[in-house]
Amino acid sequence: MRKTAFQLDPIAAQYQHGQINSGYSGDHNIQATTGIPFPTTIAQRAAFLKESMRLAESEQLSTRALVKESAGSAYLQWAMGAEQVKLLQRLDSSYASLAAFAARKFELGETGRLEKVAAQSSADGVRVQLRQAQGHINPYAAEVERWTGALNGAVPDATALASTASAPDPDGGADPVLAQQQQRALLSEREWRSERGLWAPSLQGGGFYQTLDGASPFTGYLIGASIPFPGTGQGARTKAARLRSGIAQQQLEEVRRARLSELTGTRTRLAQLRESLAYYDGTGASLAATLRGDAERAYGAGDIGYIEFIQGMKQAHRIDTQHLRVRYELALTVLHLRALQGL
């Protein structure tokens, strides 16, 4: 593309026949000319084409970063869905035990029908949630396939969320979106300079062949110049290019401020999510395990009723779900921060 900066104008050819420079009316004259842009015009055009190539390359990098983040986010969503299913499977198992134990107590006359029905109803409700979560897996997998291709029966890596969430904070790199906008602004400036350079004259050159008195042919060359006439469309095109360059600079500043704000906000959110995850990895996970274990043991021993059991299990499941949600959001934030830095 850059090699097209130097190019000759189309050849202009003309043929004359008749009385030319003599009394003979059957002479022939053939002329052919072409034009060469002024050297500064060629240089400006070469610079414009060079920046056009760089803009295409920056757009490729920006698109690659977007695809990488989108594919990673889809995979994390798939992995998160699988983890949700595991949490609900554990809860389903606990509620199934509750329903079976309540039914046994009812058969032995140790409790009334209300406890049996309530326990079975709670177990059925959890089973519905489990089926809904299982139903989300295929759409999540389809979204992954949209970005990566066929999965061929693959399952999500159980460690994907934890490994991404625990990765070091991304640092370094350059924002591909900002780099793309910078290149657009530079290209707009080059376009303006290129249009302004067209005010320089174009050099003209060519040759001719002519017969004289029908017998004596002679040849020669032609040299000239073509200069844009003031008041033509070139002035308007130059002014429009100048305006576009100014607009591109304004857009660049807007994008720079927006991306800096987004980068700062993402880093702040990353720090907050890390603090939350540290709580759930330690205190939260321990509390959920205690609530779950105590509820199962106490209900089995008859120390608490089914209502207290359900309350304890719901609280434990709520903590586990929040733990998973924080880990998922942290992993997404890590991916987004990488994308903001072109990593």
C-alpha positions as CSV (number, residue, x, y, z in Angstrom):
1,M,0.0,0.0,0.0
2,R,2.8,2.4,0.9
3,K,4.5,1.7,-2.5
4,T,1.6,3.5,-4.2
5,A,2.6,6.9,-2.9
6,F,4.5,7.5,-6.1
7,Q,2.3,7.2,-9.1
8,L,2.1,8.9,-12.5
9,D,-1.0,10.6,-13.7
10,P,-3.0,8.8,-16.4
11,I,-1.4,9.4,-19.8
12,A,-3.2,12.0,-21.9
13,A,-2.9,11.3,-25.6
14,Q,-4.2,13.2,-28.6
15,Y,-4.1,12.9,-32.3
16,Q,-4.3,15.7,-34.9
17,H,-4.7,15.4,-38.7
18,G,-4.8,18.2,-41.2
19,Q,-2.8,21.3,-42.0
20,I,-0.2,21.7,-39.2
21,N,2.6,24.2,-39.5
22,S,2.7,24.0,-43.3
23,G,0.5,24.4,-46.4
24,Y,0.0,20.6,-46.6
25,S,-3.3,19.5,-45.3
26,G,-2.5,15.8,-44.7
27,D,0.0,16.0,-41.8
28,H,-0.3,13.9,-38.6
29,N,0.5,15.0,-35.0
30,I,0.5,12.6,-32.0
31,Q,1.1,13.8,-28.5
32,A,1.2,12.0,-25.1
33,T,1.8,13.6,-21.7
34,T,1.7,12.5,-18.1
35,G,2.1,14.2,-14.7
36,I,4.3,13.6,-11.7
37,P,3.2,15.0,-8.3
38,F,5.5,17.5,-6.6
39,P,8.1,15.7,-4.4
40,T,6.6,17.2,-1.2
41,T,3.2,15.9,-2.3
42,I,4.6,12.4,-2.8
43,A,6.2,12.6,0.7
44,Q,2.9,13.6,2.4
45,R,1.0,10.9,0.6
46,A,3.6,8.3,1.6
47,A,3.2,9.5,5.3
48,F,-0.6,9.2,5.0
49,L,-0.4,5.7,3.6
50,K,2.1,4.7,6.3
51,E,-0.2,5.9,9.1
52,S,-3.2,4.2,7.4
53,M,-1.3,0.9,7.7
54,R,-0.6,1.6,11.3
55,L,-4.2,2.3,12.0
56,A,-5.2,-1.0,10.5
57,E,-2.6,-2.7,12.7
58,S,-3.9,-0.9,15.8
59,E,-7.5,-1.9,15.0
60,Q,-6.3,-5.5,14.7
61,L,-4.8,-5.3,18.2
62,S,-7.9,-3.7,19.6
63,T,-10.1,-6.3,18.1
64,R,-7.8,-9.1,19.4
65,A,-8.0,-7.7,22.9
66,L,-11.8,-7.5,22.7
67,V,-12.0,-11.1,21.4
68,K,-9.6,-12.3,24.1
69,E,-11.6,-10.7,26.9
70,S,-15.0,-11.9,25.5
71,A,-13.8,-15.5,25.1
72,G,-12.3,-15.4,28.6
73,S,-15.4,-14.0,30.1
74,A,-17.6,-16.6,28.4
75,Y,-15.3,-19.4,29.7
76,L,-15.5,-18.0,33.2
77,Q,-19.3,-17.8,33.0
78,W,-19.3,-21.4,32.0
79,A,-17.0,-22.4,34.9
80,M,-19.1,-20.3,37.3
81,G,-22.3,-22.1,36.1
82,A,-20.6,-25.5,36.8
83,E,-19.7,-24.3,40.3
84,Q,-23.2,-23.2,40.9
85,V,-24.5,-26.6,40.0
86,K,-22.1,-28.2,42.5
87,L,-23.3,-25.9,45.3
88,L,-26.9,-26.8,44.5
89,Q,-26.1,-30.5,44.3
90,R,-24.7,-30.4,47.8
91,L,-27.8,-28.4,49.0
92,D,-30.1,-30.8,47.2
93,S,-28.4,-33.7,49.0
94,S,-28.9,-32.0,52.4
95,Y,-32.5,-31.2,51.7
96,A,-33.2,-34.8,50.4
97,S,-31.8,-36.1,53.7
98,L,-34.1,-33.6,55.5
99,A,-37.2,-34.8,53.6
100,A,-36.3,-38.5,54.2
101,F,-35.6,-38.0,57.9
102,A,-38.9,-36.0,58.3
103,A,-40.8,-38.7,56.5
104,R,-39.3,-41.3,58.8
105,K,-40.2,-39.3,61.9
106,F,-43.8,-39.0,60.6
107,E,-44.0,-42.7,60.0
108,L,-42.8,-43.3,63.6
109,G,-45.3,-40.8,64.9
110,E,-42.6,-38.5,66.2
111,T,-43.8,-35.5,64.2
112,G,-46.8,-34.2,62.4
113,R,-47.7,-34.1,58.7
114,L,-46.7,-30.4,58.6
115,E,-43.0,-31.1,59.1
116,K,-43.1,-33.9,56.5
117,V,-44.8,-31.8,53.9
118,A,-42.7,-28.7,54.6
119,A,-39.5,-30.6,54.4
120,Q,-40.5,-32.3,51.1
121,S,-41.6,-29.0,49.7
122,S,-38.3,-27.4,50.6
123,A,-36.4,-30.3,49.0
124,D,-38.5,-30.0,45.8
125,G,-37.8,-26.2,45.6
126,V,-34.1,-26.9,45.8
127,R,-34.4,-29.6,43.1
128,V,-36.1,-27.0,40.8
129,Q,-33.2,-24.5,41.4
130,L,-30.7,-27.3,40.6
131,R,-32.4,-28.1,37.3
132,Q,-32.5,-24.5,36.4
133,A,-28.8,-24.1,37.0
134,Q,-28.1,-27.3,35.0
135,G,-30.2,-25.8,32.2
136,H,-27.9,-22.8,32.0
137,I,-24.8,-24.9,31.3
138,N,-25.6,-25.5,27.7
139,P,-26.2,-21.9,26.8
140,Y,-23.0,-20.9,28.6
141,A,-21.1,-23.6,26.7
142,A,-22.6,-22.3,23.4
143,E,-21.3,-18.9,24.2
144,V,-17.8,-20.3,24.7
145,E,-18.1,-22.1,21.3
146,R,-19.1,-18.9,19.6
147,W,-15.6,-17.5,20.5
148,T,-13.4,-20.6,20.5
149,G,-15.0,-23.2,18.3
150,A,-16.5,-26.6,19.0
151,L,-15.8,-27.9,22.6
152,N,-16.3,-31.5,21.6
153,G,-17.6,-32.6,24.9
154,A,-15.1,-30.7,27.0
155,V,-16.0,-29.6,30.5
156,P,-14.9,-26.4,32.3
157,D,-11.7,-26.4,34.3
158,A,-12.7,-26.5,38.0
159,T,-9.7,-24.3,38.9
160,A,-10.3,-21.7,36.2
161,L,-12.1,-19.2,38.5
162,A,-9.7,-19.6,41.4
163,S,-6.6,-19.4,39.3
164,T,-7.7,-16.3,37.4
165,A,-9.0,-14.6,40.6
166,S,-5.7,-15.3,42.4
167,A,-3.5,-14.1,39.5
168,P,-1.2,-11.1,40.2
169,D,-2.6,-7.7,39.3
170,P,-1.9,-7.0,35.7
171,D,0.6,-4.2,35.1
172,G,2.4,-2.7,32.1
173,G,1.2,-2.8,28.5
174,A,-0.6,-0.1,26.5
175,D,-4.4,0.4,26.1
176,P,-5.2,-0.8,22.6
177,V,-8.4,1.3,22.4
178,L,-6.4,4.5,23.3
179,A,-3.6,3.5,20.9
180,Q,-6.2,3.1,18.1
181,Q,-7.7,6.5,18.8
182,Q,-4.3,8.1,18.9
183,Q,-3.6,6.5,15.5
184,R,-6.9,7.9,14.1
185,A,-5.9,11.4,15.3
186,L,-2.5,11.1,13.7
187,L,-4.0,9.8,10.5
188,S,-6.4,12.7,10.4
189,E,-3.5,15.1,10.7
190,R,-1.7,13.3,7.9
191,E,-4.8,13.6,5.7
192,W,-4.9,17.3,6.3
193,R,-1.2,17.7,5.4
194,S,-1.7,15.6,2.4
195,E,-4.6,17.7,1.2
196,R,-2.6,20.9,1.8
197,G,0.3,19.4,-0.1
198,L,-1.9,19.1,-3.2
199,W,-1.6,22.9,-3.7
200,A,1.9,22.3,-4.9
201,P,2.2,22.1,-8.7
202,S,2.3,18.8,-10.6
203,L,5.0,18.5,-13.1
204,Q,4.0,17.6,-16.7
205,G,6.1,15.8,-19.3
206,G,5.6,14.0,-22.6
207,G,6.5,13.9,-26.2
208,F,5.1,14.3,-29.7
209,Y,5.5,12.9,-33.3
210,Q,4.6,14.9,-36.3
211,T,4.9,14.8,-40.0
212,L,5.7,17.9,-42.0
213,D,4.5,18.3,-45.6
214,G,3.5,14.6,-45.4
215,A,7.1,13.4,-45.6
216,S,9.5,14.8,-43.0
217,P,8.6,13.5,-39.5
218,F,10.1,15.1,-36.5
219,T,9.8,14.5,-32.7
220,G,10.1,16.5,-29.5
221,Y,9.2,16.7,-25.9
222,L,6.8,18.7,-23.8
223,I,7.4,20.1,-20.3
224,G,4.9,21.9,-18.2
225,A,3.2,22.2,-14.8
226,S,-0.3,22.0,-13.5
227,I,-1.2,24.4,-10.6
228,P,-4.5,24.2,-8.6
229,F,-6.6,27.3,-9.3
230,P,-7.6,29.3,-6.2
231,G,-11.3,29.1,-5.4
232,T,-11.7,25.5,-6.6
233,G,-12.8,22.5,-4.6
234,Q,-9.2,21.9,-3.3
235,G,-9.6,24.7,-0.8
236,A,-12.8,23.3,0.6
237,R,-11.2,19.8,0.8
238,T,-8.2,21.2,2.7
239,K,-10.4,23.1,5.1
240,A,-12.6,20.0,5.7
241,A,-9.6,17.9,6.4
242,R,-8.3,20.5,8.9
243,L,-11.7,20.4,10.7
244,R,-11.6,16.6,10.8
245,S,-8.1,16.7,12.3
246,G,-9.3,19.0,15.0
247,I,-12.3,16.8,15.8
248,A,-10.1,13.7,16.0
249,Q,-7.9,15.5,18.5
250,Q,-10.9,16.3,20.7
251,Q,-12.1,12.8,20.5
252,L,-8.7,11.5,21.5
253,E,-8.7,13.6,24.6
254,E,-12.2,12.4,25.4
255,V,-11.2,8.8,25.0
256,R,-8.0,9.3,27.0
257,R,-10.0,10.7,30.0
258,A,-12.6,8.0,29.7
259,R,-10.1,5.2,29.6
260,L,-8.0,6.6,32.4
261,S,-11.2,6.8,34.5
262,E,-12.1,3.3,33.6
263,L,-8.6,2.0,34.4
264,T,-8.7,3.8,37.8
265,G,-12.1,2.5,38.6
266,T,-11.2,-1.1,37.6
267,R,-8.1,-1.1,39.8
268,T,-10.2,0.2,42.7
269,R,-12.8,-2.5,42.2
270,L,-10.1,-5.1,41.9
271,A,-8.7,-4.1,45.3
272,Q,-12.2,-4.2,46.9
273,L,-13.0,-7.6,45.4
274,R,-9.7,-9.0,46.7
275,E,-10.6,-7.9,50.2
276,S,-14.0,-9.5,49.9
277,L,-12.5,-12.7,48.6
278,A,-10.0,-12.8,51.4
279,Y,-12.9,-12.7,53.9
280,Y,-14.9,-15.4,52.1
281,D,-11.8,-17.6,51.6
282,G,-11.2,-17.5,55.4
283,T,-14.0,-16.5,57.7
284,G,-16.9,-16.9,55.3
285,A,-16.0,-20.4,54.2
286,S,-15.4,-21.5,57.8
287,L,-18.7,-20.0,58.9
288,A,-20.6,-21.7,56.0
289,A,-19.1,-25.1,56.9
290,T,-20.0,-24.6,60.6
291,L,-23.6,-23.7,59.8
292,R,-24.0,-26.6,57.5
293,G,-22.4,-29.2,59.8
294,D,-24.2,-28.0,63.0
295,A,-27.6,-27.9,61.3
296,E,-27.2,-31.5,60.0
297,R,-26.0,-32.8,63.3
298,A,-28.5,-31.0,65.5
299,Y,-31.5,-31.9,63.3
300,G,-30.4,-35.5,63.2
301,A,-30.0,-35.5,67.0
302,G,-33.4,-33.9,67.4
303,D,-32.0,-30.8,69.0
304,I,-33.6,-28.5,66.5
305,G,-36.6,-28.6,64.3
306,Y,-36.9,-28.5,60.5
307,I,-37.3,-24.7,60.5
308,E,-34.0,-24.1,62.2
309,F,-32.4,-26.7,59.9
310,I,-33.6,-24.9,56.8
311,Q,-32.5,-21.5,58.2
312,G,-29.0,-22.8,58.8
313,M,-28.7,-24.4,55.4
314,K,-30.0,-21.4,53.6
315,Q,-27.5,-19.1,55.4
316,A,-24.7,-21.5,54.6
317,H,-25.7,-21.7,51.0
318,R,-26.1,-17.9,50.8
319,I,-22.5,-17.5,52.0
320,D,-21.3,-20.1,49.5
321,T,-23.1,-18.4,46.7
322,Q,-21.7,-15.0,47.6
323,H,-18.3,-16.5,47.8
324,L,-18.6,-17.9,44.3
325,R,-20.0,-14.6,43.0
326,V,-17.1,-12.6,44.4
327,R,-14.6,-15.0,43.0
328,Y,-16.3,-14.8,39.6
329,E,-16.5,-11.0,39.6
330,L,-12.9,-10.8,40.6
331,A,-11.8,-13.1,37.8
332,L,-13.8,-11.0,35.3
333,T,-12.2,-7.8,36.7
334,V,-8.7,-9.3,36.2
335,L,-9.6,-10.1,32.6
336,H,-10.9,-6.6,32.0
337,L,-7.8,-5.0,33.5
338,R,-5.7,-7.1,31.2
339,A,-7.7,-5.9,28.2
340,L,-7.4,-2.3,29.3
341,Q,-3.6,-2.7,29.2
342,G,-3.5,-4.8,26.1
343,L,-2.1,-7.8,27.9
